[in-house]
Amino acid sequence: MARYVITGGLGVGKTSVLSLLKPRYETVAEPAREMIAEHRKTTGETTLDHRPELFVELLISRSIENHAAASPSAVTVFDRGVPDCIAYAMAYDLDIGPALDAASQYRYESPVFVASPWEEIYSTDDMRRATFAQAEAFHSYVVEAYKRLRYRTIELPKTSVEERAAFLVEHIESRI
């Protein structure tokens, strides 16, 4: 069926919104956080920042796997999509070609839902160490990646998590 994406900068509340969509839709967690957690479990290292080429390569692979695993009979909402790999490549100043090729092949519904940087809710944790300024810069890479691929974007309102989830549901349901 349909594949939708919630994307945006770092720490903008995507995961919180996604958690409220679970009862209604199939949801897919953010692959970068999953990969970092798995890496931490096997190596004890808390980040893959020291190996950005490997990180982006693995992220592309995981994002494609997630896209392919989505049920053909359900609406699926992803916390980040394959195009986000372009943003990670840009952030690390890497060649975007492999990510762009993958993102051109593995598509999502348009519009893509974008959560903008929101300083009042931004926080760091053991996996998210970026400053708010870095989160804003990453957001610009994300928006650029989706626009490059000609997706239409809709910005999520800066309201409560419940209202943001209802906003998404309203838009998705109007397209089914």
C-alpha positions as CSV (number, residue, x, y, z in Angstrom):
1,M,0.0,0.0,0.0
2,A,1.3,3.5,0.8
3,R,4.7,4.4,2.3
4,Y,4.9,7.8,4.1
5,V,7.9,9.5,5.7
6,I,8.3,11.8,8.7
7,T,11.7,13.5,8.4
8,G,13.5,16.7,9.4
9,G,16.3,17.7,11.6
10,L,17.6,16.0,14.7
11,G,15.6,16.0,17.9
12,V,12.4,17.4,16.3
13,G,9.9,14.9,17.8
14,K,9.6,12.5,14.9
15,T,9.9,9.4,17.0
16,S,7.3,10.7,19.5
17,V,4.8,11.3,16.8
18,L,5.5,7.9,15.2
19,S,4.8,6.2,18.5
20,L,1.2,7.6,18.5
21,L,0.7,6.3,14.9
22,K,1.6,2.7,15.8
23,P,-1.9,1.6,16.6
24,R,-3.3,2.8,13.3
25,Y,-0.4,2.2,10.8
26,E,2.6,0.1,10.4
27,T,5.6,2.1,11.6
28,V,9.3,1.8,11.0
29,A,11.9,3.2,13.4
30,E,14.7,5.5,12.5
31,P,17.5,3.3,11.0
32,A,20.4,5.4,12.2
33,R,19.5,5.1,15.8
34,E,18.9,1.3,15.4
35,M,22.3,0.9,13.8
36,I,24.1,2.9,16.5
37,A,22.4,0.8,19.2
38,E,23.4,-2.4,17.5
39,H,27.0,-1.1,17.0
40,R,27.1,-0.1,20.7
41,K,26.0,-3.6,21.7
42,T,28.6,-5.4,19.7
43,T,31.6,-3.0,20.1
44,G,30.9,-0.9,23.1
45,E,31.4,2.2,21.0
46,T,28.7,4.9,21.3
47,T,28.9,6.3,17.8
48,L,29.9,5.5,14.2
49,D,31.1,9.1,13.6
50,H,34.7,8.0,13.3
51,R,33.7,5.9,10.2
52,P,31.3,8.1,8.2
53,E,31.7,6.2,4.9
54,L,30.8,2.9,6.6
55,F,28.0,4.6,8.5
56,V,26.4,6.0,5.3
57,E,26.9,2.7,3.4
58,L,25.2,0.7,6.2
59,L,22.5,3.4,6.5
60,I,21.6,3.1,2.8
61,S,21.5,-0.7,3.1
62,R,19.3,-0.6,6.2
63,S,17.0,2.0,4.7
64,I,16.5,0.0,1.6
65,E,15.8,-3.1,3.7
66,N,13.2,-1.2,5.7
67,H,11.5,0.1,2.5
68,A,11.4,-3.4,1.0
69,A,10.1,-5.0,4.2
70,A,7.0,-2.7,4.4
71,S,3.8,-4.6,4.0
72,P,2.2,-4.2,0.6
73,S,-1.3,-4.3,2.2
74,A,-0.7,-1.7,5.0
75,V,0.0,2.0,5.3
76,T,3.5,2.4,6.6
77,V,5.0,5.5,8.2
78,F,8.8,5.7,8.3
79,D,10.9,7.7,10.7
80,R,13.3,8.9,8.0
81,G,13.5,7.4,4.5
82,V,16.1,6.5,2.0
83,P,16.5,10.2,0.9
84,D,17.7,11.0,4.4
85,C,20.9,9.0,3.5
86,I,21.7,11.9,1.1
87,A,21.5,14.3,4.0
88,Y,23.9,12.2,6.1
89,A,26.3,12.0,3.1
90,M,26.1,15.8,2.8
91,A,26.7,16.3,6.5
92,Y,29.8,14.1,6.4
93,D,31.0,15.8,3.1
94,L,30.8,12.5,1.3
95,D,29.9,11.6,-2.3
96,I,26.1,11.6,-2.4
97,G,25.9,9.5,-5.6
98,P,25.2,6.1,-3.9
99,A,22.5,7.6,-1.7
100,L,21.0,9.5,-4.5
101,D,20.9,6.4,-6.7
102,A,19.2,4.4,-3.9
103,A,16.7,7.2,-3.1
104,S,15.8,7.6,-6.8
105,Q,14.8,3.9,-6.9
106,Y,13.1,3.5,-3.5
107,R,10.3,6.1,-3.4
108,Y,7.6,7.1,-0.9
109,E,4.3,8.9,-1.1
110,S,4.3,12.6,-1.6
111,P,3.9,14.7,0.4
112,V,6.7,14.0,2.9
113,F,6.1,15.3,6.4
114,V,8.9,17.5,7.7
115,A,9.5,18.4,11.3
116,S,11.5,21.6,11.5
117,P,14.1,22.4,14.2
118,W,12.4,23.4,17.4
119,E,14.8,24.6,20.1
120,E,12.2,24.3,22.9
121,I,12.0,20.5,22.5
122,Y,15.5,19.8,21.3
123,S,17.6,17.7,23.6
124,T,20.7,15.6,23.3
125,D,21.1,12.0,24.6
126,D,23.7,9.3,24.5
127,M,23.2,8.8,20.7
128,R,22.3,12.4,19.7
129,R,25.2,14.7,20.6
130,A,24.8,17.4,18.0
131,T,24.4,21.0,19.0
132,F,21.1,22.7,18.1
133,A,23.0,24.6,15.3
134,Q,24.2,21.3,13.9
135,A,20.7,20.0,14.1
136,E,19.5,23.0,12.1
137,A,22.2,22.5,9.5
138,F,21.3,18.8,9.1
139,H,17.6,19.8,8.7
140,S,18.6,22.0,5.7
141,Y,20.4,18.9,4.1
142,V,17.3,16.8,4.6
143,V,15.0,19.4,3.0
144,E,17.5,19.8,0.1
145,A,17.6,16.0,-0.4
146,Y,13.8,15.6,-0.7
147,K,13.5,18.6,-2.9
148,R,16.2,17.3,-5.2
149,L,14.1,14.2,-5.6
150,R,11.0,16.3,-6.4
151,Y,9.0,15.4,-3.3
152,R,6.3,17.8,-2.1
153,T,6.8,18.5,1.6
154,I,4.4,19.5,4.3
155,E,5.7,21.0,7.5
156,L,4.4,19.5,10.7
157,P,3.0,22.2,13.0
158,K,4.9,23.0,16.2
159,T,2.1,21.8,18.5
160,S,1.7,19.0,20.9
161,V,2.7,15.4,19.9
162,E,-1.0,14.4,19.8
163,E,-1.9,17.3,17.5
164,R,1.0,16.5,15.2
165,A,0.0,12.9,15.0
166,A,-3.6,13.9,14.3
167,F,-2.3,16.3,11.5
168,L,-0.5,13.3,9.9
169,V,-3.5,11.0,10.2
170,E,-5.8,13.6,8.6
171,H,-3.5,14.0,5.7
172,I,-2.9,10.3,5.2
173,E,-6.6,9.4,5.5
174,S,-7.5,12.0,3.0
175,R,-5.3,10.2,0.4
176,I,-6.4,6.6,1.1
